[in-house]
Amino acid sequence: MADETNFSCNLLYTFDIWDLNNGMCALANELVKDSTKDIENSTDILQYYKYGREEGNVEFIKQLAIFLSHYYNDDIKGDTLLPTYGATYGFMLAMSHFLETNDYLFVEDLTFGGVTGQAKEYGLQIESVTCDREGINIAELEERIIKCRKTSTHSNNERKPFWGIIFLMTVLHNPKGTSYSEERCKAVIKLARKYNLLVVVDDVYNIFQFNENKVKRMVTFDNPSDPDYGIGHVISNGSFSKILFPAIRLGWMETSSTWLRQQILKRCDIESAGGYNPYNQMIITSMLSSPNIKTFIHQVKTIYKEQLDFTFNYLKENLPKNVEFNHPQGSFFLWMKLPCSYTATELNSRCKKHGLKIMEGNFFSSSKDATAYTNYFRVCVSNFRDLKQLETALKVFCGVVTTYLQQ
């Protein structure tokens, strides 16, 4: 039976945000030690401290392409990749470079709050579109696009040909854990080409697919050989934050479009700064070329899968049956739904009294209906040092939920 034991509030079990646990840090630290040895033993120490190459360090791009080709089960070319400070920055980069104030951002009704926050600060108009099991609702998206195009004040020019961005999470969506079908990906690209929009995809969880049959990234369907390809319409943003560790502040942008890539490289902040984070590019190069990298990734994926499976099974057995959730095929999140008369805000308040935190559903909601996701919440399972600690936190959590739903 679930137990509502009163834990000290000084000991906080966080189910709300993703972060590294001690075990992950220990694994990553071994790679860091090896990479710093490479610096110490280098016969050309100056290369680590100079301005970098705008397109990215040559060896970094090479190792990144090899790494992604293996884990994406795809043939990734180095000339499709550009280093960035991370996926969130990659969105900001695309938005600020290609759009103007008062342009449009089309998003799923559940999306990353960091992106919509940036868009509001930049002055974009945000349009929320509902989704089904295969992805964003194409008919509704086109209806919104047609409506917004009529009122767009965008002044087309060679540098800014797009009047809006469609921002999506197509592989292991955060928070839902769902992935797009190939047909839905192709339908989105068709709309982007038809209405001259840029698609920016957050591809940060792709490596954490646990099934053998991997879902393809949307960028793979933006094929230059297509007769309606144009200048290219899809950018994929990746990050090492989840794969290695977030403090490294390094990611990459992938696009099949030579034009998009060349436009980004014209940015003053790239030209004048010598690329993004050149020192960390060389650190990551050492890690990616290490014979231990595949073992590290395997260990990380094994831990996350074990934690996710354990959490799902424990909650299925110990939560009231009217709490709804599904088992995602990867990542480290569970998207959960309370009965309609209960709220995630109240549940979170009760959780905090027991040293727990969850992420309330409204954080992800882009809907104009403020009540759309008040009874939803996300649980993140990655922040625990072992299954014993995770089970302890889950026991308390189930007790809090059960008590709340009995009232």
C-alpha positions as CSV (number, residue, x, y, z in Angstrom):
1,M,0.0,0.0,0.0
2,A,1.1,3.6,-0.7
3,D,2.5,5.3,2.4
4,E,2.2,9.1,3.0
5,T,5.2,9.2,5.3
6,N,6.1,12.8,6.3
7,F,9.7,13.4,5.0
8,S,11.7,16.3,6.1
9,C,11.3,19.2,3.6
10,N,15.1,19.7,3.8
11,L,15.4,16.5,1.8
12,L,13.9,17.3,-1.6
13,Y,13.2,14.5,-4.1
14,T,12.8,16.4,-7.3
15,F,10.6,14.8,-9.9
16,D,10.2,18.2,-11.7
17,I,13.3,18.9,-13.7
18,W,16.0,16.9,-15.4
19,D,19.5,17.0,-14.0
20,L,22.4,14.7,-13.5
21,N,22.5,12.4,-10.5
22,N,25.7,11.5,-8.7
23,G,26.1,8.2,-10.6
24,M,25.9,10.0,-14.0
25,C,28.4,12.6,-12.8
26,A,30.9,9.9,-11.8
27,L,30.6,8.2,-15.2
28,A,31.0,11.5,-17.0
29,N,34.0,12.5,-14.8
30,E,36.0,9.6,-16.2
31,L,35.6,10.9,-19.7
32,V,36.6,14.4,-18.6
33,K,39.7,13.1,-16.9
34,D,40.8,11.4,-20.1
35,S,40.1,14.5,-22.2
36,T,42.1,16.8,-20.0
37,K,45.0,14.4,-20.2
38,D,44.9,14.9,-24.0
39,I,45.4,18.7,-23.4
40,E,48.2,18.1,-20.9
41,N,50.0,15.8,-23.4
42,S,49.4,17.9,-26.5
43,T,52.5,19.1,-28.4
44,D,50.4,22.1,-29.7
45,I,48.8,23.5,-26.5
46,L,48.1,26.8,-28.3
47,Q,45.4,25.2,-30.4
48,Y,43.1,24.9,-27.3
49,Y,43.2,28.6,-26.5
50,K,43.0,30.4,-29.8
51,Y,40.0,31.7,-31.7
52,G,38.2,28.8,-33.3
53,R,37.0,28.1,-36.9
54,E,33.6,29.5,-37.7
55,E,32.3,26.3,-39.1
56,G,33.6,24.4,-36.1
57,N,36.8,22.6,-35.3
58,V,37.5,20.2,-38.1
59,E,38.1,17.1,-35.9
60,F,35.1,18.0,-33.7
61,I,32.8,18.0,-36.7
62,K,34.3,14.7,-38.0
63,Q,33.9,13.0,-34.6
64,L,30.4,14.4,-34.1
65,A,29.3,13.1,-37.6
66,I,30.7,9.7,-36.7
67,F,29.0,9.7,-33.3
68,L,25.6,10.8,-34.7
69,S,25.7,8.4,-37.6
70,H,26.1,5.5,-35.1
71,Y,23.4,6.5,-32.7
72,Y,21.0,7.9,-35.3
73,N,21.5,4.9,-37.5
74,D,22.0,7.3,-40.4
75,D,24.8,8.6,-42.6
76,I,25.5,12.1,-41.2
77,K,27.7,14.4,-43.2
78,G,30.0,16.9,-41.5
79,D,28.9,19.7,-43.9
80,T,25.4,19.5,-42.5
81,L,26.5,20.3,-39.0
82,L,27.3,23.5,-37.1
83,P,28.3,23.9,-33.4
84,T,26.1,25.9,-31.1
85,Y,25.8,26.6,-27.4
86,G,23.0,24.1,-27.2
87,A,19.5,23.3,-28.5
88,T,17.7,26.3,-26.8
89,Y,20.4,28.7,-28.1
90,G,20.0,27.0,-31.5
91,F,16.3,28.1,-31.6
92,M,17.2,31.6,-30.5
93,L,19.8,31.8,-33.2
94,A,17.4,30.7,-35.9
95,M,14.6,33.0,-34.6
96,S,16.8,36.1,-34.3
97,H,18.5,35.5,-37.7
98,F,15.6,34.7,-39.9
99,L,12.5,36.4,-38.3
100,E,11.4,39.9,-37.5
101,T,9.5,41.3,-34.5
102,N,5.7,40.6,-35.0
103,D,6.4,37.5,-37.1
104,Y,4.8,34.2,-36.1
105,L,5.7,31.1,-34.1
106,F,3.5,28.0,-34.6
107,V,3.9,25.5,-31.7
108,E,2.2,22.4,-30.4
109,D,-0.3,23.0,-27.7
110,L,2.2,21.3,-25.4
111,T,5.7,22.6,-25.9
112,F,8.9,23.8,-24.2
113,G,8.2,26.9,-22.1
114,G,11.8,28.1,-22.7
115,V,11.1,28.5,-26.4
116,T,7.8,30.4,-26.1
117,G,9.4,32.6,-23.5
118,Q,12.2,33.5,-25.9
119,A,9.6,34.2,-28.6
120,K,7.6,36.5,-26.4
121,E,10.7,38.4,-25.4
122,Y,11.6,38.8,-29.2
123,G,8.1,40.0,-30.0
124,L,6.8,37.1,-32.0
125,Q,3.1,36.2,-32.2
126,I,2.5,32.7,-30.9
127,E,-0.1,30.3,-32.4
128,S,-0.9,27.1,-30.5
129,V,-2.0,24.1,-32.5
130,T,-3.5,20.8,-31.1
131,C,-1.9,17.4,-31.6
132,D,-3.0,13.8,-32.0
133,R,-1.1,10.6,-31.6
134,E,1.0,11.1,-34.8
135,G,1.9,14.7,-34.2
136,I,0.6,18.2,-34.8
137,N,-2.8,18.5,-36.4
138,I,-2.0,19.3,-40.1
139,A,-5.5,20.7,-41.0
140,E,-5.5,23.0,-38.0
141,L,-1.9,24.1,-38.6
142,E,-2.7,25.0,-42.2
143,E,-5.8,26.9,-41.2
144,R,-3.7,28.9,-38.7
145,I,-1.0,29.5,-41.3
146,I,-3.5,30.9,-43.9
147,K,-5.1,33.1,-41.3
148,C,-1.8,34.5,-40.0
149,R,-0.3,35.0,-43.5
150,K,-3.1,37.5,-44.3
151,T,-2.1,39.7,-41.4
152,S,1.7,39.2,-41.6
153,T,3.7,42.5,-41.8
154,H,7.0,40.6,-42.7
155,S,9.1,42.3,-45.3
156,N,10.6,39.6,-47.4
157,N,14.3,39.9,-48.2
158,E,17.2,37.7,-49.2
159,R,18.3,37.2,-45.5
160,K,14.8,36.8,-44.0
161,P,12.7,34.9,-46.5
162,F,10.6,33.2,-43.8
163,W,7.7,35.0,-42.0
164,G,7.3,32.4,-39.3
165,I,8.8,29.3,-37.6
166,I,7.1,26.0,-36.8
167,F,8.7,24.7,-33.6
168,L,8.3,21.0,-32.9
169,M,9.6,18.1,-30.8
170,T,9.1,15.1,-33.1
171,V,11.1,12.4,-31.3
172,L,10.2,11.6,-27.7
173,H,8.2,14.8,-27.2
174,N,8.8,16.5,-23.9
175,P,6.6,16.1,-21.8
176,K,4.4,13.5,-23.6
177,G,7.1,11.0,-24.7
178,T,5.4,10.5,-28.1
179,S,7.0,10.6,-31.6
180,Y,5.8,11.7,-35.0
181,S,5.0,9.3,-37.8
182,E,7.0,9.7,-41.0
183,E,3.8,10.8,-42.8
184,R,3.2,13.6,-40.4
185,C,6.8,14.8,-40.7
186,K,6.5,14.9,-44.5
187,A,3.1,16.7,-44.2
188,V,4.7,19.5,-42.0
189,I,7.6,19.9,-44.5
190,K,5.1,20.2,-47.3
191,L,3.3,23.0,-45.5
192,A,6.6,24.8,-44.7
193,R,7.6,24.7,-48.4
194,K,4.1,25.8,-49.6
195,Y,3.9,28.8,-47.2
196,N,7.5,29.7,-46.9
197,L,8.0,28.8,-43.3
198,L,11.1,27.5,-41.4
199,V,10.7,24.4,-39.2
200,V,12.9,24.2,-36.1
201,V,13.0,20.8,-34.4
202,D,14.2,20.1,-30.8
203,D,16.1,16.8,-31.2
204,V,17.7,16.4,-27.7
205,Y,16.2,13.0,-26.7
206,N,16.8,11.0,-29.9
207,I,19.7,9.0,-28.5
208,F,17.5,7.9,-25.6
209,Q,15.2,5.8,-27.7
210,F,15.0,2.3,-26.2
211,N,13.4,0.4,-29.1
212,E,15.6,-1.1,-31.8
213,N,13.5,0.6,-34.5
214,K,14.6,4.3,-34.2
215,V,12.2,7.1,-35.2
216,K,13.8,9.3,-37.8
217,R,14.5,13.0,-37.4
218,M,12.3,15.3,-39.4
219,V,15.4,16.9,-41.1
220,T,16.0,13.6,-42.9
221,F,12.8,14.2,-44.9
222,D,13.9,17.7,-46.1
223,N,15.5,16.2,-49.1
224,P,17.4,18.4,-51.6
225,S,16.4,16.1,-54.4
226,D,12.7,16.9,-53.9
227,P,11.4,19.1,-56.8
228,D,9.8,21.5,-54.3
229,Y,12.8,21.6,-51.9
230,G,13.6,25.3,-52.6
231,I,16.2,26.7,-50.2
232,G,15.6,24.1,-47.5
233,H,13.1,24.4,-44.6
234,V,14.2,22.3,-41.6
235,I,16.8,22.8,-38.8
236,S,17.4,20.2,-36.2
237,N,18.9,21.3,-32.9
238,G,20.8,18.8,-30.8
239,S,22.7,19.1,-27.5
240,F,25.3,17.3,-25.3
241,S,23.5,18.5,-22.2
242,K,21.5,15.3,-21.8
243,I,24.0,13.0,-23.5
244,L,27.1,14.1,-21.5
245,F,26.5,16.9,-19.0
246,P,24.8,20.3,-19.2
247,A,27.7,22.4,-17.9
248,I,29.6,21.8,-21.2
249,R,27.2,24.2,-23.0
250,L,27.7,22.8,-26.4
251,G,25.3,21.5,-29.1
252,W,24.8,21.4,-32.8
253,M,22.6,22.5,-35.6
254,E,21.9,20.1,-38.5
255,T,20.3,21.0,-41.8
256,S,20.3,19.6,-45.3
257,S,20.3,23.1,-46.6
258,T,23.6,24.7,-47.8
259,W,21.8,28.0,-47.9
260,L,20.6,27.9,-44.3
261,R,24.0,26.9,-43.1
262,Q,25.8,29.7,-45.1
263,Q,23.3,32.3,-43.8
264,I,24.0,31.3,-40.1
265,L,27.8,31.4,-40.8
266,K,27.4,35.1,-41.8
267,R,26.4,36.1,-38.3
268,C,28.7,38.6,-36.7
269,D,28.8,36.8,-33.4
270,I,30.2,33.7,-35.2
271,E,32.7,35.6,-37.4
272,S,34.0,37.9,-34.6
273,A,34.1,35.2,-31.9
274,G,35.7,32.4,-33.9
275,G,32.7,30.0,-33.6
276,Y,30.9,28.8,-30.6
277,N,32.8,27.5,-27.6
278,P,35.9,26.3,-29.5
279,Y,37.7,25.1,-26.3
280,N,34.8,22.9,-25.4
281,Q,34.6,21.6,-28.9
282,M,38.1,20.2,-28.5
283,I,37.2,18.7,-25.1
284,I,34.2,17.0,-26.6
285,T,36.3,15.8,-29.5
286,S,38.5,14.0,-27.1
287,M,35.5,12.4,-25.4
288,L,33.8,11.3,-28.7
289,S,37.0,9.7,-30.0
290,S,37.6,7.9,-26.7
291,P,37.2,4.1,-26.8
292,N,35.1,4.4,-23.7
293,I,32.4,6.6,-25.2
294,K,30.2,3.7,-26.4
295,T,30.4,2.1,-23.0
296,F,29.5,5.4,-21.3
297,I,26.4,5.9,-23.6
298,H,25.3,2.3,-23.0
299,Q,25.6,2.7,-19.2
300,V,23.6,6.0,-19.3
301,K,20.9,4.5,-21.5
302,T,20.7,1.4,-19.3
303,I,20.3,3.5,-16.1
304,Y,17.6,5.7,-17.6
305,K,15.7,2.8,-19.0
306,E,15.9,0.9,-15.7
307,Q,14.6,4.0,-13.9
308,L,11.8,4.7,-16.3
309,D,10.6,1.0,-16.4
310,F,10.8,0.8,-12.6
311,T,8.9,4.0,-12.1
312,F,6.2,3.0,-14.6
313,N,5.7,-0.4,-13.0
314,Y,5.7,1.0,-9.5
315,L,3.1,3.7,-10.2
316,K,0.9,1.3,-12.1
317,E,0.8,-1.0,-9.1
318,N,0.5,1.7,-6.4
319,L,-1.4,4.7,-7.8
320,P,-5.2,4.9,-7.9
321,K,-6.5,3.6,-11.2
322,N,-8.0,6.9,-12.2
323,V,-4.5,8.5,-12.6
324,E,-3.7,8.1,-16.3
325,F,-0.3,7.7,-17.9
326,N,1.5,5.7,-20.7
327,H,4.9,4.0,-21.0
328,P,7.0,6.1,-23.4
329,Q,9.6,4.3,-25.6
330,G,12.5,6.4,-24.3
331,S,13.7,9.4,-22.4
332,F,13.1,9.8,-18.7
333,F,9.7,11.5,-18.4
334,L,6.1,10.3,-17.6
335,W,3.2,12.5,-18.6
336,M,0.4,12.0,-16.1
337,K,-3.3,13.0,-15.8
338,L,-5.4,13.4,-12.7
339,P,-9.2,13.2,-12.7
340,C,-10.7,16.5,-14.0
341,S,-11.8,17.8,-10.6
342,Y,-8.2,17.7,-9.3
343,T,-5.3,20.0,-10.1
344,A,-1.6,19.6,-10.5
345,T,-1.0,22.8,-8.6
346,E,-2.7,21.5,-5.5
347,L,-0.9,18.1,-5.8
348,N,2.4,19.9,-6.1
349,S,1.7,21.9,-3.0
350,R,1.0,18.7,-1.1
351,C,4.1,17.1,-2.6
352,K,6.4,19.9,-1.4
353,K,5.2,19.3,2.2
354,H,6.7,15.9,1.9
355,G,10.0,16.9,0.2
356,L,8.9,16.2,-3.4
357,K,8.3,18.3,-6.5
358,I,6.6,17.7,-9.8
359,M,6.3,19.8,-13.0
360,E,2.8,21.2,-13.4
361,G,1.3,20.7,-16.8
362,N,0.6,24.4,-17.4
363,F,4.3,25.0,-17.7
364,F,4.2,23.3,-21.1
365,S,0.9,24.7,-22.3
366,S,0.8,27.2,-25.1
367,S,-2.9,27.1,-25.2
368,K,-4.9,30.3,-24.7
369,D,-7.2,28.2,-22.5
370,A,-5.6,28.5,-19.0
371,T,-7.4,25.5,-17.8
372,A,-6.4,23.1,-20.6
373,Y,-3.8,21.2,-18.7
374,T,-4.4,22.1,-15.0
375,N,-4.9,18.4,-14.1
376,Y,-1.7,17.2,-15.9
377,F,1.8,17.0,-14.7
378,R,5.2,15.5,-15.6
379,V,7.4,13.3,-13.5
380,C,11.1,13.1,-14.3
381,V,12.9,9.9,-13.1
382,S,16.5,10.7,-13.8
383,N,17.5,12.5,-10.6
384,F,18.1,9.6,-8.2
385,R,21.3,7.9,-7.3
386,D,19.9,4.4,-7.4
387,L,16.6,2.5,-7.5
388,K,16.4,2.3,-3.7
389,Q,16.3,6.1,-3.4
390,L,13.9,6.3,-6.4
391,E,11.6,3.7,-4.7
392,T,11.6,5.7,-1.5
393,A,10.5,8.8,-3.3
394,L,7.9,7.0,-5.3
395,K,6.4,5.5,-2.1
396,V,5.9,8.9,-0.7
397,F,4.6,10.3,-3.9
398,C,2.0,7.6,-4.3
399,G,0.9,8.2,-0.7
400,V,0.4,11.9,-1.4
401,V,-1.6,11.3,-4.6
402,T,-3.8,8.6,-3.0
403,T,-4.6,10.8,0.0
404,Y,-5.4,13.8,-2.3
405,L,-7.7,11.8,-4.5
406,Q,-9.6,10.4,-1.5
407,Q,-10.7,13.9,-0.5
